[in-house]
Amino acid sequence: MKVLILCYDFPPLISIGGQRPYSWLNYLPDSGIAVTIVTRHWQEAMNTPEDYVKPTAVEVSVETDLLKNKVIRVPFKPNLRDRLLLTFGFNQLVWLRKILSLLYTFLEYLMFWFDSKSEIYVAAEKQILANKPDFIIATGEPFILFRYAHLLSKKYKIKWVADYRDGWTTNQGHYQLSLLQKIRNLFFRTLEKKYLQGVSFITTAAPSYAQELQKLFATTDVRVVYNGFDEKHFQNTAAMERSAKKFIITYAGTIYPHQNLEMFLDGVLLFVDKENVQKNIFEVHFYGLLGQPNSVSRLINYKPELLPWLVPLPKISYSQMVKKMCESNLLLLLSSKGADWLNAKVFDYLAAKQKILLVENDEGVLQKLLQETNGGFAANNAEDVADFLKQEFENFKHARITFAETNDNYKKYSRGTQAKIFADLLKTNLLSN
């Protein structure tokens, strides 16, 4: 079997979105599936928002391994909005860029000329003509990739799969939408239903996402394929030593508006005040936050007196992040009550086998995962946070090394296992028609 995967995020870009198709490239061949990836060309260093819209290599790059799996990287050409940003910066021509962003939001779905990602479509079509696959898999977002898969599927009579890392118009982050955002969502809902007509099946990253998608596509098969953790990176982690000189809590990745960071910070303040914790013995490390100016501002401005203990850090590679997690004393997971939003980092946290502190208890998918795997503690308020930190800090001070008593349930969330589930879905669907 051969599959053609359309994705935008892909290594060397450091992102959860890129790790998902990367795991399929690594593990689907174990099930006898040849993989071709078509993605954007990414530079090695993506440290600022401007880096994401800079022009990249002008030539299409093709990498082929010994098993003839391919990665096709296409150049990125910034549109007018991006060129204005690169020329004048973020603080000038703001309203003009906003107007252009709004226009591109609609027009890129209507005409390729306005679509800065259309090189992916062109390269995918060339690949189909050279070596027709059994399936096209489009993983979003960006959901413009669903348009490409729909058009290519219809034109060349190839089955396709829509993979949702998050919802499109059913996104869990759409708690409060402005009038303009509601209008945009109605436009996208029309497109979403149009493009998914004739899709073979849908995959998504969490049960709560699947429930919403099944409501929207009642007659379509919707399956969960988790992001999971890459077991290859956790093979030698037992030898990694936790920090003994400083009590370190680690958070990896993006902080979203719905996540209750403030409850955690309130708990930390209670803890350092009650226990008279000195700044040289306790720190909270936020990896990837330096690329998120709004999140940094939210972190440092809420309780300025906490600044000695809070450390915003840049993005690091996946393998480096695994090492940092395994060397930490606690791993922080942020959510909010009722969110039911599956943070993909939870699988890496479980594989690191360090205790997880969930703030706030979502009473949903994250709490269920922690209960299923015995992976950590869910805090309902700042007092819970402070009490749990006190308990673990006491263990640290008295050199009592405690690890999460994680059971073997976490193993089914490895990327190898999840890729096998995906492979079985593809094979079953291919044989069914």
Secondary structure, DSSP 8 states (H G I E B T S, - for coil): -EEEEE-S--TTS--HHHHHHHHHHHHGGGGT-EEEEEEE---S---SGGGGGS---SS-EEEE-TT--EEEEE-----HHHHHHHHH-TTSSHHHHHHHHHHHHHHTTT-GGG-TTTHHHHHHHHHHHHS--SEEEEEESSTHHHHHHHHHHHHHT-EEEEEESS-STT-TT-SS--HHHHHHHHHHHHHHHHHTTT-SEEEESSHHHHHHHHHHSTTS-EEE----B-GGGGTTGGG----SSSEEEEEES---TTS-HHHHHHHHHHHHHHHT--TTTEEEEEETGGG-HHHHHHHHHH-GGGGGGEEEE----HHHHHHHHHH-SEEEEE--TT-----THHHHHHHHT--EEEES--SSHHHHHHHHHT-EEEESSHHHHHHHHHHHHHHHHTT--------GGGGGGBHHHHHHHHHHHHHHHHHH-
